[in-house]
Structures are given as structure tokens and as C-alpha cells.
Amino acid sequence: MSTSLFDPVRLRDLDIPNRVWMAPMCQYSADADGLAVGAPNDWHFQHYVSRAVGGAGLILFEATGVSAEGRISPNDLGLWNETQAEAFARVVEQVRSYGAVAGLQLAHAGRKGGTDAPWRGEGPLTAEEGGWTPLGPSPVPFDERHAVPHELSREELRDVVAEFAASAKLALEAGFEVVEVHGAHGYLLSSFLSPYANRREDEYGGSFENRVRFPLEVVDAVREVWPERLPVLFRISATDWIDEGGWTLDDTVRFAPLLAAHGVDLLDLSSGGNVAGARVASGPGYQVPFASRVKRETGLATGAVGLITEPAQAAKILADGEADVVLLGRELLRDPYWPRRAARELGVEAVTRPLAAPPQYARS
Ligand SMILES: Cc1cc2nc3c(=O)[nH]c(=O)nc-3n(C[C@H](O)[C@H](O)[C@H](O)COP(=O)(O)O)c2cc1C
């Protein structure tokens, strides 16, 4: 079967060597404080470099806080100082040396910040445990376990916008060639979009135009410091998965051309995260129709993610024109070499990096 899965994709002036991308996945493994706070360490090094050796075209580094309060857990990666930028540069340099492109997801956890790693129960942390008061559009907690967020003032919103720009600058310095603005999963930008989480009565809440204002200000600020020649991606939760009172797929279709007009080159379509307990209709490729509809109706390039696990399934998504690229999360945790295995299974000759094995493994 012929497939475009391993064809390069060009965004602005950047050629990304194939269309199997690593989805951003928090590792909750950085130091929580001290000099190396938020900086990638040996765990992150092996984690990201292995997936580059495994053949993914774009390695999207996990949600990285643009400030200390922008982290989800105290052990999240962060990028707000030079020490962190230098630590990122070491990993990025290695990822790139295997032929993959390195991208960073710039994030602010918003009202879901200050919580523990999932394997420690994900619970909100007190100040003594290293937690902090989370920030949000409105003083509405995510659920009964989470703290009531501090409602960001207009001035504080301007500060957050500036933090995104400063972090993007540091990402460029560290060698990243792609940034993805995290607008999904109920974190800060996502919570501004959703009328369920955003109850503001100023120009940042209420109407659709008001709710998209802050995320677009962040995109503008990132675009301003990010080179013209390099792409900016945006990850969105395409739906809140509730019948009424939430962000919907229609909203996403309406928002996509605005993102494009503000300089976003590809929309990465995930879902959920604003409404605790919302029923997600999960299953193989369950979010592909979101990518497909946005691509069809707006012409914006899209990425499909969510339970894409089989080579033939991934190939079909592209062959059917449902998305421009696929992103794999958990399957790449199970098998860092999935792209190379998929190429073999699909009969694609892997001659170029990152798909071709490094010389040390050539005899395999
Ligand atoms: C351990 C883990 C951490 C994750 N962290 C992030 C993250 O930092 N940013 C993000 O946008 N999504 C995150 N996600 C969601 C994934 O990027 C992906 O969208 C999701 O797992 C569905 O894809 P999959 O079925 O291929 O795993 C995470 C998922 C997992 C399993």
C-alpha cells in the first residue's frame, strides 16, 4: 500500500520529514524547585531522543509552563529563564541530530494548576506541599477537589500574554523550530474559550468574540517574536462534550479561520477537559472527524490525534484527506520505534532520517 505518512510536510519554510508526530505528553519529572526548577533532565533526554531515533518527524515536547504558576504540577517543565533554555537546548540538539524536528508546547495550566502528578493522585497541593492558587477567567473551580481560581485582572492577562512571548523567545534560543500554543484540555486558554468555565462580564467573556480574544492575544504575541519562516501550531479542545453551555465543534470551525488569520499554520484537534465528568465518546480515531471537518470547511491544515494506534489506520486518515498529519501519544510510549515499524509494515523503504535507522542499528 502506498502512503503519504512518510512524505515530508512543509509549513512556512520548514520541512518536517514525515507526518507521524509525537503528541505532547507531560512527564511530571522535572525538579519542583531549586536551580533546575522546570528544566529537562536525563529522563526527558532519553524520552525525547528515543522517539527521534524511532522515526517521528516532529517531536512535540510536553506542556511547558510559561511561568511557575503556569505549570500543572510542580514537576512540570517550564521555560521562563536561561537555565531552563540551556537544558532544553541539550535535548533539542540531540533530537535534531537524528533528523527529527523539535517543537515545544507552550502552556499555562490556569485553573487546573498546582496539582500533583497523576500517579500521586492528581490532587490539588497545599502551599506547604508546593502548590499555589490557580489562575482562571472566573472564580469557578474545575471540580469540588480543585481550589477556587484567582480571577485574572486585565493587567494580569497582559502579563500572561507577555510570559507566552518571553517563553517563545527562549524556545527559539533553545533550538526549537515549532511552537504549539496549548489551547486545549481546560487549561488557561481553553477555559477562556469555554462559556462553561469563562463567566466574565468584561471584554474577555460572554460573546464568542470576547471569549476568543485572550487566546488570540496570546497567539499574536507569540507570532510577533516567532520567526516568519517557522510555523506556529495551536492545540484546541474541539468540543467540551456537553449538549449545552459549552464550547462546540461549530465554535471550533468558526474559530479556525481566525487562528489562521492570526498566523497559526496548523490546528491540532483534541477535545474535552473543561467540564469535569463530561462523557467522552472515546474509541479508535474518535477525534479524527474534528480534524476532518475543520480541514474540509476552512482549508486550515489539521492534525488528528487520539487512539491512532495502527499503521493502516494512520495511513487511511491521510489517504482519505481527513488530516495533514497524525499525532500519536500513548502508542509512542508503548513503542518509541512505532514510525519505523509502521514504515516496514506498510512497505515503505526508510532511506532518509529520522526514519532510517542510525548506523549503529543498521544491521537490524
Ligand atoms: C501521559 C500523558 C500526558 C499528556 N500530556 C499532554 C500535554 O502535555 N499536552 C497535551 O496537549 N496533551 C497531553 N496529553 C494528551 C496527548 O497529547 C494525546 O492527545 C492523548 O493521549 C490522545 O492520544 P493517544 O490516544 O494517541 O494517546 C497527554 C496524554 C498522556 C497519556
The ligand as a Tripos MOL2 file, in Angstrom:
@<TRIPOS>MOLECULE
LIG
   31    33     1     0     0
SMALL
NO_CHARGES

@<TRIPOS>ATOM
      1 C1          0.9120   10.8000   29.9600 C.3       1 LIG1
      2 C2          0.1650   11.7890   29.1030 C.ar      1 LIG1
      3 C3          0.4810   13.1380   29.1860 C.ar      1 LIG1
      4 C4         -0.1650   14.0730   28.3740 C.ar      1 LIG1
      5 N1          0.2310   15.3830   28.4010 N.ar      1 LIG1
      6 C5         -0.2650   16.2560   27.4870 C.ar      1 LIG1
      7 C6          0.3000   17.5440   27.3380 C.ar      1 LIG1
      8 O1          1.3070   17.8930   27.9610 O.2       1 LIG1
      9 N2         -0.2840   18.3820   26.4460 N.ar      1 LIG1
     10 C7         -1.3590   18.0000   25.6900 C.ar      1 LIG1
     11 O2         -1.8610   18.8050   24.9020 O.2       1 LIG1
     12 N3         -1.8660   16.7680   25.7810 N.ar      1 LIG1
     13 C8         -1.3260   15.8780   26.6260 C.ar      1 LIG1
     14 N4         -1.7830   14.5840   26.6510 N.ar      1 LIG1
     15 C9         -2.7460   14.1540   25.6140 C.3       1 LIG1
     16 C10        -1.9900   13.5530   24.4210 C.3       1 LIG1
     17 O3         -1.2150   14.5400   23.7460 O.3       1 LIG1
     18 C11        -2.9630   12.9400   23.3990 C.3       1 LIG1
     19 O4         -3.7480   13.9570   22.8450 O.3       1 LIG1
     20 C12        -3.8690   11.8840   24.0340 C.3       1 LIG1
     21 O5         -3.1210   10.9840   24.8230 O.3       1 LIG1
     22 C13        -4.6490   11.1010   22.9840 C.3       1 LIG1
     23 O6         -3.7860   10.4920   22.0590 O.3       1 LIG1
     24 P1         -3.3640    8.9230   22.1900 P.3       1 LIG1
     25 O7         -4.6270    8.1200   22.1920 O.co2     1 LIG1
     26 O8         -2.5120    8.6810   20.9680 O.co2     1 LIG1
     27 O9         -2.6050    8.7670   23.4540 O.co2     1 LIG1
     28 C14        -1.1730   13.6410   27.4830 C.ar      1 LIG1
     29 C15        -1.5170   12.2980   27.4440 C.ar      1 LIG1
     30 C16        -0.8500   11.3690   28.2210 C.ar      1 LIG1
     31 C17        -1.1970    9.9130   28.0870 C.3       1 LIG1
@<TRIPOS>BOND
     1     1     2 1
     2     2     3 ar
     3     2    30 ar
     4     3     4 ar
     5     4     5 ar
     6     4    28 ar
     7     5     6 ar
     8     6     7 ar
     9     6    13 1
    10     7     8 2
    11     7     9 ar
    12     9    10 ar
    13    10    11 2
    14    10    12 ar
    15    12    13 ar
    16    13    14 ar
    17    14    15 1
    18    14    28 ar
    19    15    16 1
    20    16    17 1
    21    16    18 1
    22    18    19 1
    23    18    20 1
    24    20    21 1
    25    20    22 1
    26    22    23 1
    27    23    24 1
    28    24    25 2
    29    24    26 1
    30    24    27 1
    31    28    29 ar
    32    29    30 ar
    33    30    31 1
@<TRIPOS>SUBSTRUCTURE
     1 LIG1         1 GROUP 0 **** ****
